[in-house]
Amino acid sequence: MKKLLILLTIISLISCKEKHNESIIGIQFKDFREINQLANFKKISDTSFYLSDSEPKYSLLRLNNKEKDLVIYSNIWHDSDGQRIYKVLDTLSFSKFDKNEKVTIGYCEIDIKNKGNENIIALVENIDSTEMFVKRIKQAWVANPLSEKIEPIKDIDKVDCFNEWYVGEETKIDYNLLDEKQ
């Protein structure tokens, strides 16, 4: 039993070391394709958010490949030539999920009627593209500008999401539809 415990400890340490070597946290880039670990990913979407400045301070970038979806949370700053530079603060990885699920960034908020947080990442149930709001949020995370980490949201009942894939005819946002969420 003692030998088994030692073996498991060694395997755990090796696994952690391998994971750490693949980490992109702290890497700076202008284009995500500059990062070797992201060479086989393609960009799906991105968004940026502000604190009190007129320039965006943080970015969320959603990428995917055949094996997984990846959300990269970065700090934005500018070099001496005024070029945007991104520094990876944290990542959130999704193994392939059910066909009826999608990841959305920048379309969810806490207290959406009153313009709450826009730095929300959510795993949502796929819905009809004529629905303005997502009815079922399975999990949600916040890109926290204070801790500069991606943190799970425990009470997802407070999170509302616009349907990123909406193609309905209504052009005015009807917040009353949120009351019909199931």
C-alpha contacts under 8 A as a table, 3 or more apart, distances in Angstrom:
res1	aa1	res2	aa2	distance
1	M	4	L	5.10
1	M	5	L	6.36
2	K	5	L	5.13
2	K	6	I	6.34
3	K	6	I	5.11
3	K	7	L	6.13
4	L	7	L	5.04
4	L	8	L	6.15
5	L	8	L	5.16
5	L	9	T	6.18
6	I	9	T	5.08
6	I	10	I	6.26
7	L	10	I	5.18
7	L	11	I	6.23
8	L	11	I	5.08
8	L	12	S	6.08
9	T	12	S	5.08
9	T	13	L	6.23
10	I	13	L	5.15
10	I	14	I	6.23
11	I	14	I	5.15
11	I	15	S	6.09
12	S	15	S	5.07
12	S	16	C	6.14
13	L	16	C	5.16
13	L	17	K	6.16
14	I	17	K	5.09
14	I	18	E	6.24
15	S	18	E	5.19
15	S	19	K	6.20
16	C	19	K	5.08
16	C	20	H	6.07
17	K	20	H	5.08
17	K	21	N	6.29
18	E	21	N	5.22
18	E	22	E	6.63
19	K	22	E	5.36
19	K	23	S	6.50
20	H	23	S	5.17
22	E	37	Q	7.20
24	I	27	I	5.57
24	I	35	I	7.93
24	I	37	Q	7.63
24	I	88	V	6.73
25	I	87	K	7.79
25	I	88	V	4.95
25	I	89	L	5.51
25	I	90	D	5.86
25	I	91	T	7.54
26	G	87	K	5.88
26	G	88	V	5.10
26	G	89	L	6.12
27	I	35	I	7.99
27	I	87	K	5.63
27	I	88	V	5.57
28	Q	85	I	6.62
28	Q	86	Y	5.41
28	Q	87	K	4.26
28	Q	88	V	6.45
29	F	32	F	6.26
29	F	34	E	6.51
29	F	35	I	7.35
29	F	85	I	5.72
29	F	86	Y	5.27
29	F	87	K	6.53
30	K	34	E	7.53
30	K	83	Q	7.79
30	K	84	R	6.33
30	K	85	I	5.02
30	K	86	Y	6.12
31	D	34	E	5.77
32	F	35	I	5.74
32	F	38	L	6.83
33	R	36	N	7.15
33	R	38	L	6.11
33	R	39	A	5.64
34	E	38	L	7.87
34	E	39	A	7.67
35	I	38	L	5.51
35	I	39	A	6.70
36	N	39	A	5.32
37	Q	40	N	7.75
38	L	41	F	5.33
40	N	65	N	6.41
41	F	63	L	5.93
41	F	64	N	5.21
41	F	65	N	4.83
42	K	63	L	5.40
42	K	64	N	5.59
42	K	65	N	6.46
43	K	46	D	7.94
43	K	61	L	7.54
43	K	62	R	6.19
43	K	63	L	4.52
43	K	64	N	6.75
44	I	61	L	7.92
44	I	62	R	5.50
44	I	63	L	5.30
44	I	64	N	6.93
45	S	61	L	6.14
45	S	62	R	5.24
45	S	63	L	7.22
45	S	105	I	7.77
46	D	59	S	7.23
46	D	60	L	5.54
46	D	61	L	4.32
46	D	62	R	5.90
46	D	105	I	7.31
46	D	106	G	7.86
47	T	59	S	5.79
47	T	60	L	5.36
47	T	61	L	6.62
47	T	105	I	7.18
47	T	106	G	5.94
48	S	56	P	5.90
48	S	57	K	7.31
48	S	58	Y	5.55
48	S	59	S	4.16
48	S	60	L	6.09
48	S	106	G	7.92
49	F	56	P	5.26
49	F	57	K	6.27
49	F	58	Y	5.48
49	F	59	S	6.38
49	F	118	E	7.17
49	F	119	N	6.72
50	Y	53	D	6.24
50	Y	54	S	7.14
50	Y	55	E	6.63
50	Y	56	P	4.50
50	Y	57	K	5.31
50	Y	58	Y	6.72
51	L	56	P	7.50
51	L	57	K	6.77
53	D	56	P	7.03
53	D	57	K	7.68
56	P	59	S	7.65
56	P	76	I	7.05
57	K	75	N	6.02
57	K	76	I	5.13
57	K	77	W	7.14
58	Y	73	Y	7.23
58	Y	74	S	5.61
58	Y	75	N	4.58
58	Y	76	I	5.38
58	Y	145	P	7.79
59	S	72	I	7.83
59	S	73	Y	5.76
59	S	74	S	5.10
59	S	75	N	6.35
59	S	76	I	6.77
59	S	86	Y	7.97
60	L	71	V	6.52
60	L	72	I	5.58
60	L	73	Y	4.78
60	L	74	S	6.51
60	L	105	I	7.16
60	L	106	G	7.95
60	L	119	N	7.97
61	L	71	V	5.47
61	L	72	I	5.07
61	L	73	Y	6.71
62	R	69	D	7.15
62	R	70	L	5.72
62	R	71	V	4.48
62	R	72	I	6.50
62	R	105	I	7.51
63	L	69	D	5.76
63	L	70	L	5.14
63	L	71	V	6.35
64	N	67	E	7.67
64	N	68	K	5.68
64	N	69	D	4.19
64	N	70	L	5.90
65	N	68	K	5.67
65	N	69	D	6.61
67	E	95	S	6.42
67	E	96	K	6.26
68	K	93	S	6.90
68	K	94	F	5.48
68	K	95	S	4.52
68	K	96	K	5.24
69	D	93	S	5.88
69	D	94	F	5.02
69	D	95	S	6.51
69	D	96	K	7.05
70	L	91	T	6.94
70	L	92	L	5.77
70	L	93	S	4.53
70	L	94	F	6.23
71	V	91	T	5.59
71	V	92	L	5.08
71	V	93	S	6.40
72	I	88	V	6.71
72	I	89	L	7.73
72	I	90	D	6.22
72	I	91	T	4.63
72	I	92	L	6.66
73	Y	88	V	5.99
73	Y	89	L	5.60
73	Y	90	D	5.21
73	Y	91	T	5.91
73	Y	143	A	6.87
73	Y	149	K	7.77
73	Y	150	I	7.40
74	S	86	Y	5.70
74	S	87	K	5.13
74	S	88	V	4.37
74	S	89	L	5.09
74	S	90	D	7.04
75	N	86	Y	5.58
75	N	87	K	5.19
75	N	88	V	6.62
75	N	89	L	6.67
76	I	84	R	6.61
76	I	85	I	5.79
76	I	86	Y	4.80
76	I	87	K	6.66
77	W	84	R	5.82
77	W	85	I	5.31
77	W	86	Y	6.55
78	H	81	D	7.55
78	H	82	G	5.17
78	H	83	Q	5.25
78	H	84	R	4.59
78	H	85	I	5.49
79	D	82	G	5.28
79	D	83	Q	5.46
79	D	84	R	6.67
79	D	85	I	6.65
80	S	83	Q	7.44
88	V	91	T	7.74
89	L	148	E	6.17
89	L	149	K	6.59
90	D	148	E	7.36
90	D	149	K	5.59
90	D	150	I	6.30
91	T	150	I	7.09
92	L	150	I	7.19
94	F	97	F	7.24
97	F	101	E	6.50
97	F	102	K	7.92
98	D	101	E	5.43
99	K	102	K	7.85
100	N	125	E	5.71
100	N	126	N	4.88
101	E	123	L	6.63
101	E	124	V	5.54
101	E	125	E	4.54
101	E	126	N	5.11
102	K	123	L	5.68
102	K	124	V	5.40
102	K	125	E	6.40
102	K	126	N	6.15
103	V	121	I	7.23
103	V	122	A	5.68
103	V	123	L	4.59
103	V	124	V	6.25
104	T	107	Y	6.56
104	T	108	C	7.73
104	T	121	I	5.90
104	T	122	A	5.41
104	T	123	L	6.54
104	T	124	V	7.31
104	T	164	E	7.15
105	I	108	C	7.00
105	I	119	N	7.49
105	I	120	I	6.19
105	I	121	I	4.70
105	I	122	A	6.63
106	G	109	E	7.99
106	G	118	E	5.77
106	G	119	N	5.98
106	G	120	I	6.12
106	G	121	I	6.92
107	Y	118	E	7.05
107	Y	120	I	7.49
107	Y	161	C	5.49
107	Y	162	F	5.34
107	Y	163	N	7.28
107	Y	164	E	6.41
108	C	112	I	7.50
108	C	117	N	7.96
108	C	118	E	6.15
108	C	119	N	7.60
108	C	120	I	5.56
108	C	121	I	7.08
108	C	122	A	7.24
108	C	159	V	6.64
108	C	160	D	5.47
108	C	161	C	3.93
108	C	162	F	6.21
109	E	112	I	5.06
109	E	115	K	7.38
109	E	116	G	5.56
109	E	117	N	5.00
109	E	118	E	4.99
109	E	119	N	7.26
109	E	120	I	6.15
109	E	159	V	5.62
109	E	160	D	5.58
109	E	161	C	6.38
110	I	115	K	7.93
110	I	116	G	5.10
110	I	117	N	5.54
110	I	118	E	7.64
110	I	158	K	5.59
110	I	159	V	4.56
110	I	160	D	6.30
111	D	114	N	5.67
111	D	115	K	6.48
111	D	116	G	5.07
111	D	117	N	7.67
111	D	158	K	6.52
111	D	159	V	6.76
111	D	160	D	7.13
112	I	115	K	5.05
112	I	116	G	5.47
112	I	117	N	7.87
112	I	159	V	7.66
112	I	160	D	6.20
112	I	161	C	7.89
113	K	116	G	7.64
113	K	175	Y	6.65
115	K	118	E	7.87
117	N	120	I	6.94
119	N	142	V	5.85
119	N	143	A	5.48
119	N	144	N	7.64
120	I	140	A	6.88
120	I	141	W	5.75
120	I	142	V	4.61
120	I	143	A	6.31
121	I	140	A	5.62
121	I	141	W	5.12
121	I	142	V	6.17
121	I	143	A	7.55
122	A	137	I	6.81
122	A	138	K	7.45
122	A	139	Q	5.71
122	A	140	A	4.21
122	A	141	W	6.29
123	L	137	I	6.21
123	L	138	K	5.54
123	L	139	Q	5.19
123	L	140	A	6.26
124	V	134	V	7.19
124	V	136	R	6.01
124	V	137	I	4.44
124	V	138	K	5.41
124	V	139	Q	7.14
125	E	134	V	7.49
125	E	135	K	7.63
125	E	136	R	5.52
125	E	137	I	6.29
125	E	138	K	6.86
126	N	134	V	7.96
127	I	131	E	7.13
127	I	134	V	6.76
127	I	135	K	7.62
128	D	131	E	5.69
128	D	166	Y	8.00
129	S	132	M	7.69
129	S	163	N	7.37
129	S	165	W	5.60
129	S	166	Y	4.60
129	S	167	V	5.58
129	S	168	G	6.75
130	T	166	Y	5.63
130	T	167	V	5.55
130	T	168	G	4.24
130	T	169	E	7.66
131	E	134	V	7.22
131	E	163	N	6.84
131	E	166	Y	6.32
131	E	168	G	6.82
132	M	162	F	6.07
132	M	163	N	5.37
132	M	166	Y	5.87
132	M	168	G	7.27
132	M	173	I	7.82
132	M	177	L	7.91
133	F	160	D	7.58
133	F	161	C	5.81
133	F	162	F	4.46
133	F	163	N	4.80
133	F	177	L	7.39
133	F	178	L	7.05
134	V	137	I	7.10
134	V	160	D	7.32
134	V	161	C	5.48
134	V	162	F	6.00
134	V	163	N	5.28
134	V	181	K	7.97
135	K	181	K	5.17
135	K	182	Q	6.13
136	R	181	K	7.82
136	R	182	Q	7.28
137	I	140	A	7.27
137	I	156	I	7.23
137	I	159	V	7.92
137	I	160	D	7.98
139	Q	152	P	7.93
139	Q	153	I	7.65
139	Q	156	I	6.89
140	A	152	P	6.09
140	A	153	I	5.50
140	A	154	K	8.00
140	A	156	I	6.42
140	A	159	V	7.83
141	W	150	I	6.33
141	W	151	E	5.30
141	W	152	P	4.19
141	W	153	I	5.04
142	V	150	I	5.61
142	V	151	E	5.36
142	V	152	P	6.37
142	V	153	I	6.55
143	A	148	E	6.89
143	A	149	K	5.97
143	A	150	I	4.49
143	A	151	E	6.52
144	N	147	S	5.68
144	N	148	E	5.28
144	N	149	K	5.56
144	N	150	I	6.05
144	N	151	E	6.85
145	P	148	E	4.77
145	P	149	K	7.36
153	I	156	I	6.10
155	D	158	K	6.21
155	D	159	V	7.86
156	I	159	V	5.18
157	D	160	D	7.80
160	D	178	L	7.76
163	N	166	Y	5.21
168	G	171	T	7.96
170	E	173	I	7.56
174	D	177	L	5.88
175	Y	178	L	5.56
175	Y	179	D	7.75
176	N	179	D	5.52
176	N	180	E	7.38
177	L	180	E	5.29
177	L	181	K	7.05
178	L	181	K	5.34
